[in-house]
Amino acid sequence: MTKILLANADKPGQNTIAKYRERGGYKALEKALGMESSAVIDEVKASGLRGRGGAGFPTGMKWSFVPRNTGKPTYLLCNADESEPGTFKDRFLLEREPHLLIEGMAIAAYALGCHLSYIYMRGEFGFLEQPMEAALEEAYKAGILGASVLGRDFALDIHLHMGAGAYICGEETSLIESLEGYRGYPRIKPPFPATHGFLASPTVVNNVETLAALPWIITNGAQAHAAIGTEKSKGTKLFSVSGHVSKPGVYEVDLGYPLLDFINNEAGGIPNGRALKAVIPGGSSVPVLRAEECQGVLLDYESLLKAGSMLGSGGMIVLDDTAKMPEVLSVIADFYAHESCGQCTPCREGTGWASKVLRNLVAGEGTKADVDRLLKIADMMEGKTICPLADADVMPIRSFVTKFRSEFEALAAS
């Protein structure tokens, strides 16, 4: 299986520029700087790379939406606000491969004609702030960043900006609002960031994993990347797996890898002889799959969608037959109620209401009417807010209650 992102992640000193360059680091940037910027965009388009933050939108196409010669600067923002429960693969890259991200950002910035870029990092990643700043300083000292990137007529500055720990700032327009110094509220679209983003200028927001894949693509070519994976889901994907598995952690596999093979072969299977009960394949906001629904499912965008769930951010949560589904859902609902920014009434009121209903059920103080009430709350939230946070709560509520209804009704008093 090809390793695009984790080939060197476990090697000593990989977080330093010396070891990174020793293993071929920044050669891709040098190659990209010898190409026309439009050719770099075409290469990324042809590679089939899709956004790895959750949406799965084609990266090269996203870049092509950015207008040229507007008289305004173009900005590249790296979304390192990894706050989706169950997801920790970007953290792994930031910790082990900071220069892989910096090189990917430099390649993207050159392709976009961007000279000022920001890494927006999750507030809870405070322990990574100093190591990331150290990596950026190394890049400046080596002439990789600054007034003349690798001695070429291209300038690029990258700054690290620490968030304050708001889940909502993982949504790109909220991230932009926060970076500008305002409260992290989502913006109504259109206009889209490609034309009216950071400081009302053309802006691209890409995820850490997405940007980190660029050096391999430029080095090996678009066709090599497109040859990995499935017809519509190209390349490899990082999955952060947690829950009832023997070997939780971050794994890189080709897109299209069988879900059950991943759990058994990569994550070591279900420990203690327990049986698989359910899988949340893409982070807490995607619909849960019952064990029998996982048969024949592949880890790619299309297969998971067909199965009734989503690839999302690749934050896989595995649950064995000891899991009490109402309790799991209650924890998820508490999270979204806590993280709602409050801008939209259906989300502000709905997430809190659902959380309260679930807590009552788990405590044995709910009724059977509360089970239907949860589905009604979901209907009142879905598709009625500016950003997808309400929908991120709706999908687990609806799937958990529908697929494990008997467990919820068993807790009801009457």
C-alpha positions as CSV (number, residue, x, y, z in Angstrom):
1,M,0.0,0.0,0.0
2,T,1.4,3.4,-1.0
3,K,2.4,5.8,1.8
4,I,2.0,9.4,0.6
5,L,1.7,11.1,4.0
6,L,3.2,8.7,6.6
7,A,6.2,7.3,4.7
8,N,8.6,9.0,7.0
9,A,6.4,10.0,9.9
10,D,7.9,7.5,12.3
11,K,11.5,8.2,11.5
12,P,13.6,10.0,14.1
13,G,14.1,13.8,13.7
14,Q,11.5,14.0,10.8
15,N,10.2,17.2,12.5
16,T,13.5,19.0,11.8
17,I,14.4,20.5,8.5
18,A,17.7,18.7,8.3
19,K,16.1,15.3,8.4
20,Y,13.2,16.3,6.2
21,R,15.6,17.6,3.5
22,E,17.8,14.5,3.9
23,R,14.9,12.4,2.8
24,G,14.0,14.5,-0.2
25,G,12.0,17.3,1.5
26,Y,11.5,20.6,-0.5
27,K,12.5,19.0,-3.8
28,A,8.8,19.1,-4.8
29,L,8.7,22.8,-4.1
30,E,11.7,23.3,-6.2
31,K,10.1,21.4,-9.0
32,A,6.8,23.3,-8.7
33,L,8.7,26.7,-8.8
34,G,10.1,25.6,-12.2
35,M,6.5,25.1,-13.6
36,E,3.9,27.7,-14.6
37,S,1.5,28.3,-11.7
38,S,-1.4,27.2,-13.9
39,A,0.4,24.0,-14.6
40,V,0.6,23.2,-10.9
41,I,-3.2,23.7,-10.7
42,D,-3.7,21.5,-13.7
43,E,-1.5,18.8,-12.0
44,V,-3.5,18.9,-8.8
45,K,-6.8,18.7,-10.8
46,A,-5.6,15.7,-12.8
47,S,-4.4,14.0,-9.6
48,G,-8.0,13.7,-8.4
49,L,-7.1,15.0,-4.9
50,R,-10.2,15.9,-2.9
51,G,-10.4,18.0,0.3
52,R,-9.5,15.8,3.3
53,G,-11.2,18.0,5.9
54,G,-14.6,16.4,5.4
55,A,-16.3,17.9,2.4
56,G,-14.3,16.0,-0.2
57,F,-14.5,18.8,-2.8
58,P,-11.9,18.5,-5.7
59,T,-8.9,20.6,-4.6
60,G,-7.7,21.7,-8.0
61,M,-11.2,22.8,-9.0
62,K,-11.4,24.8,-5.7
63,W,-8.2,26.6,-6.7
64,S,-9.4,27.4,-10.2
65,F,-12.4,29.4,-8.8
66,V,-9.9,32.0,-7.4
67,P,-10.0,35.0,-9.8
68,R,-6.8,36.6,-11.0
69,N,-5.8,40.2,-11.4
70,T,-8.5,41.6,-9.1
71,G,-6.1,44.2,-7.6
72,K,-6.4,42.4,-4.2
73,P,-4.0,39.9,-2.7
74,T,-4.9,36.2,-2.7
75,Y,-4.7,34.4,0.6
76,L,-4.1,30.7,1.5
77,L,-5.4,29.6,4.9
78,C,-4.5,26.2,6.3
79,N,-7.4,24.8,8.4
80,A,-5.7,23.1,11.3
81,D,-8.7,23.5,13.6
82,E,-9.2,19.8,13.9
83,S,-12.1,19.6,16.4
84,E,-14.3,16.8,15.1
85,P,-14.7,14.2,17.8
86,G,-12.9,11.0,16.9
87,T,-10.5,12.8,14.5
88,F,-6.8,13.3,15.3
89,K,-4.9,12.7,12.0
90,D,-4.0,16.4,11.4
91,R,-2.6,16.6,14.9
92,F,-0.3,13.6,14.0
93,L,0.9,15.4,10.8
94,L,1.5,18.7,12.7
95,E,3.5,16.8,15.3
96,R,5.5,14.5,13.1
97,E,5.6,16.2,9.7
98,P,5.5,20.0,10.1
99,H,7.8,20.6,7.1
100,L,5.6,18.4,4.9
101,L,2.7,20.8,5.6
102,I,5.0,23.9,5.0
103,E,6.1,22.5,1.7
104,G,2.6,21.7,0.7
105,M,1.5,25.2,1.6
106,A,4.3,26.8,-0.4
107,I,3.4,24.8,-3.4
108,A,-0.3,25.8,-3.1
109,A,0.6,29.4,-2.5
110,Y,2.8,29.5,-5.6
111,A,0.0,28.0,-7.7
112,L,-2.5,30.6,-6.4
113,G,-0.2,33.6,-6.6
114,C,-0.4,34.0,-2.8
115,H,2.3,35.8,-0.8
116,L,0.8,35.7,2.7
117,S,-0.6,32.6,4.3
118,Y,-1.8,31.5,7.7
119,I,-2.0,28.3,9.6
120,Y,-5.2,28.5,11.8
121,M,-4.5,25.9,14.6
122,R,-7.0,24.6,17.1
123,G,-6.7,26.2,20.5
124,E,-6.3,22.8,22.3
125,F,-3.2,22.2,20.2
126,G,-1.2,24.6,22.4
127,F,1.5,22.0,22.9
128,L,2.2,22.1,19.2
129,E,2.5,25.9,18.9
130,Q,6.2,26.1,19.8
131,P,7.2,23.1,17.6
132,M,5.3,24.5,14.7
133,E,6.8,28.0,15.2
134,A,10.3,26.3,15.3
135,A,9.6,24.6,12.0
136,L,8.6,27.9,10.4
137,E,11.7,29.6,11.7
138,E,13.8,26.8,10.2
139,A,12.1,27.3,6.9
140,Y,12.8,31.1,7.0
141,K,16.5,30.5,7.9
142,A,16.8,28.0,5.0
143,G,15.4,30.5,2.5
144,I,12.3,28.4,1.9
145,L,10.1,31.2,3.2
146,G,10.6,34.9,3.0
147,A,11.3,37.4,0.3
148,S,12.8,34.9,-2.2
149,V,11.6,31.3,-1.9
150,L,14.5,29.0,-2.7
151,G,16.2,32.0,-4.4
152,R,13.3,32.5,-6.9
153,D,11.3,35.6,-7.7
154,F,8.5,34.5,-5.4
155,A,7.9,35.8,-1.9
156,L,5.9,33.9,0.8
157,D,5.3,34.5,4.4
158,I,3.4,31.9,6.6
159,H,2.2,32.8,10.1
160,L,0.7,30.6,12.8
161,H,-2.5,31.8,14.4
162,M,-3.9,29.9,17.4
163,G,-7.6,29.7,17.8
164,A,-9.5,29.8,21.0
165,G,-10.9,26.2,20.9
166,A,-14.2,26.7,19.1
167,Y,-15.4,23.8,17.0
168,I,-17.3,26.1,14.7
169,C,-14.1,27.7,13.5
170,G,-13.4,24.5,11.6
171,E,-16.0,25.8,9.1
172,E,-14.1,27.9,6.7
173,T,-16.1,31.2,6.9
174,S,-16.1,31.0,10.7
175,L,-12.3,30.5,10.5
176,I,-12.0,33.6,8.4
177,E,-14.1,35.7,10.8
178,S,-12.0,34.5,13.7
179,L,-8.7,35.2,11.8
180,E,-10.0,38.8,11.1
181,G,-10.5,39.3,14.9
182,Y,-14.2,38.8,15.1
183,R,-16.4,36.3,16.8
184,G,-16.3,32.9,15.0
185,Y,-19.7,33.2,13.3
186,P,-20.3,31.5,9.9
187,R,-21.0,33.7,7.0
188,I,-23.9,33.4,4.6
189,K,-22.8,32.1,1.2
190,P,-22.6,33.5,-1.5
191,P,-20.3,35.3,-1.8
192,F,-17.8,32.5,-1.4
193,P,-14.3,32.7,0.0
194,A,-12.8,32.2,-3.4
195,T,-13.9,35.7,-4.3
196,H,-14.7,37.4,-0.9
197,G,-12.8,35.6,1.8
198,F,-10.2,36.9,4.2
199,L,-10.2,40.7,4.3
200,A,-12.8,40.6,1.5
201,S,-10.1,39.2,-0.9
202,P,-9.8,35.9,-2.9
203,T,-9.1,33.1,-0.4
204,V,-8.5,29.4,-0.4
205,V,-9.0,27.4,2.8
206,N,-7.5,23.9,2.7
207,N,-7.1,21.2,5.3
208,V,-3.8,20.1,6.8
209,E,-4.0,16.6,5.2
210,T,-5.0,18.1,1.8
211,L,-1.9,20.4,1.7
212,A,0.4,17.7,3.0
213,A,-0.4,15.5,0.0
214,L,0.8,18.1,-2.5
215,P,4.6,17.4,-2.4
216,W,4.1,13.7,-3.3
217,I,1.8,14.6,-6.1
218,I,4.2,17.1,-7.6
219,T,7.2,14.7,-7.2
220,N,5.5,11.6,-8.6
221,G,3.0,13.2,-11.0
222,A,-0.8,13.5,-11.1
223,Q,-1.2,10.1,-12.9
224,A,0.6,8.2,-10.1
225,H,-1.8,9.7,-7.5
226,A,-4.8,9.1,-9.8
227,A,-3.8,5.5,-10.1
228,I,-4.3,4.9,-6.4
229,G,-7.8,4.4,-5.0
230,T,-11.1,4.1,-6.8
231,E,-12.5,5.7,-10.0
232,K,-13.8,8.8,-8.1
233,S,-11.9,8.7,-4.8
234,K,-8.2,9.0,-5.7
235,G,-5.2,8.6,-3.5
236,T,-4.7,7.6,0.1
237,K,-6.6,8.7,3.2
238,L,-5.6,9.0,6.8
239,F,-8.0,7.4,9.3
240,S,-7.8,8.1,13.0
241,V,-9.5,5.1,14.7
242,S,-10.6,5.0,18.3
243,G,-13.0,3.1,20.5
244,H,-13.2,-0.7,20.9
245,V,-10.2,-1.7,18.8
246,S,-6.9,-3.4,19.8
247,K,-4.7,-0.8,18.1
248,P,-6.2,2.7,18.0
249,G,-4.2,5.2,16.1
250,V,-3.6,6.9,12.7
251,Y,-3.4,4.8,9.6
252,E,-2.9,5.5,5.9
253,V,-4.7,3.3,3.4
254,D,-5.7,3.5,-0.2
255,L,-9.2,4.9,-0.7
256,G,-11.4,2.0,-1.5
257,Y,-10.0,-0.2,1.3
258,P,-12.7,-2.5,2.8
259,L,-14.0,-1.1,6.1
260,L,-14.0,-4.4,8.0
261,D,-10.5,-5.3,6.7
262,F,-9.4,-2.0,8.0
263,I,-10.8,-2.7,11.5
264,N,-9.4,-6.2,11.6
265,N,-6.1,-5.9,9.8
266,E,-5.0,-2.3,10.6
267,A,-6.7,-1.6,13.9
268,G,-6.2,-5.1,15.3
269,G,-9.9,-6.1,15.5
270,I,-12.3,-6.0,18.4
271,P,-10.5,-6.9,21.7
272,N,-11.6,-9.3,24.5
273,G,-13.6,-11.5,22.1
274,R,-16.4,-9.0,21.8
275,A,-18.6,-8.6,18.7
276,L,-18.8,-5.5,16.5
277,K,-21.9,-3.5,17.1
278,A,-21.6,-0.3,15.2
279,V,-19.1,2.0,13.4
280,I,-19.1,5.8,13.1
281,P,-16.8,6.0,10.0
282,G,-16.0,9.7,9.5
283,G,-16.2,11.5,12.8
284,S,-19.1,12.0,15.3
285,S,-21.2,14.1,12.8
286,V,-21.8,11.3,10.3
287,P,-24.5,8.6,10.5
288,V,-23.7,5.5,12.4
289,L,-23.6,2.1,10.7
290,R,-24.8,-1.1,12.3
291,A,-22.4,-4.0,12.1
292,E,-24.4,-5.8,9.4
293,E,-24.4,-2.6,7.3
294,C,-20.6,-2.6,7.2
295,Q,-20.4,-5.8,5.1
296,G,-18.9,-5.0,1.7
297,V,-18.5,-1.3,2.5
298,L,-15.3,0.4,1.2
299,L,-13.5,3.3,2.7
300,D,-14.2,5.9,-0.1
301,Y,-16.6,8.8,-0.6
302,E,-19.1,7.0,-2.8
303,S,-19.2,3.6,-1.1
304,L,-19.9,5.1,2.4
305,L,-22.5,7.5,0.9
306,K,-24.2,4.5,-0.7
307,A,-24.2,2.7,2.7
308,G,-25.9,5.6,4.3
309,S,-23.0,7.4,6.0
310,M,-20.1,9.6,5.0
311,L,-16.3,9.4,4.8
312,G,-16.1,12.8,6.6
313,S,-12.8,13.6,8.2
314,G,-11.9,9.9,8.6
315,G,-12.4,9.9,12.4
316,M,-13.5,6.3,12.8
317,I,-15.1,5.3,16.1
318,V,-15.7,1.6,16.6
319,L,-18.2,0.3,19.1
320,D,-18.5,-3.3,20.4
321,D,-21.6,-5.0,21.8
322,T,-21.1,-3.5,25.2
323,A,-21.8,0.0,23.9
324,K,-25.0,1.6,25.1
325,M,-26.1,3.6,22.2
326,P,-28.3,6.2,24.0
327,E,-25.3,7.0,26.2
328,V,-23.0,7.4,23.2
329,L,-25.5,9.7,21.5
330,S,-26.0,11.7,24.6
331,V,-22.3,12.5,24.8
332,I,-22.3,13.5,21.1
333,A,-25.3,15.7,21.5
334,D,-23.8,17.4,24.6
335,F,-20.8,18.3,22.4
336,Y,-22.8,19.9,19.7
337,A,-25.0,21.8,22.2
338,H,-21.8,23.1,23.8
339,E,-20.2,24.1,20.5
340,S,-23.2,25.8,18.8
341,C,-22.2,29.4,18.2
342,G,-25.8,30.5,18.8
343,Q,-26.2,32.6,15.6
344,C,-29.0,30.5,14.2
345,T,-32.1,29.9,16.3
346,P,-32.8,26.3,15.1
347,C,-29.3,25.3,16.1
348,R,-29.0,27.3,19.3
349,E,-32.3,26.0,20.6
350,G,-32.4,22.6,18.9
351,T,-29.0,21.3,19.9
352,G,-29.6,22.2,23.6
353,W,-33.1,20.7,23.5
354,A,-31.9,17.4,22.0
355,S,-29.1,17.3,24.6
356,K,-31.5,17.8,27.5
357,V,-33.9,15.1,26.2
358,L,-31.1,12.6,25.8
359,R,-29.8,13.3,29.3
360,N,-33.3,12.7,30.7
361,L,-33.6,9.4,28.8
362,V,-30.2,8.1,30.0
363,A,-31.1,9.1,33.6
364,G,-34.3,7.1,33.3
365,E,-36.4,10.3,33.5
366,G,-37.7,10.4,29.9
367,T,-40.8,9.0,28.2
368,K,-41.4,7.1,25.0
369,A,-42.7,10.4,23.5
370,D,-39.2,11.7,23.9
371,V,-37.9,9.2,21.4
372,D,-40.1,10.6,18.7
373,R,-39.4,14.1,20.0
374,L,-35.7,13.6,19.2
375,L,-36.6,12.9,15.6
376,K,-38.9,15.9,15.5
377,I,-36.1,18.2,16.8
378,A,-33.8,16.8,14.1
379,D,-36.4,17.7,11.4
380,M,-36.7,21.2,12.8
381,M,-32.9,21.7,12.6
382,E,-31.9,20.0,9.3
383,G,-31.1,22.4,6.5
384,K,-32.3,25.5,8.4
385,T,-29.1,27.1,9.5
386,I,-26.2,29.1,8.0
387,C,-23.5,26.4,8.6
388,P,-23.7,22.6,8.9
389,L,-23.3,22.4,12.7
390,A,-27.0,21.7,13.2
391,D,-26.9,19.0,10.5
392,A,-23.8,17.6,12.2
393,D,-26.0,17.0,15.2
394,V,-29.0,15.8,13.2
395,M,-27.2,13.0,11.4
396,P,-26.1,11.0,14.5
397,I,-29.5,11.7,16.3
398,R,-31.5,10.4,13.4
399,S,-29.3,7.4,12.6
400,F,-28.8,6.3,16.3
401,V,-32.5,6.6,17.2
402,T,-33.7,5.0,14.0
403,K,-31.3,2.1,14.0
404,F,-31.2,1.4,17.7
405,R,-34.7,2.6,18.7
406,S,-35.4,-0.3,21.1
407,E,-32.5,0.8,23.3
408,F,-33.9,4.3,23.6
409,E,-37.5,3.0,24.3
410,A,-36.1,0.6,26.9
411,L,-34.9,3.6,28.9
412,A,-38.3,5.4,28.7
413,A,-40.4,5.5,31.9
414,S,-43.7,5.2,30.0
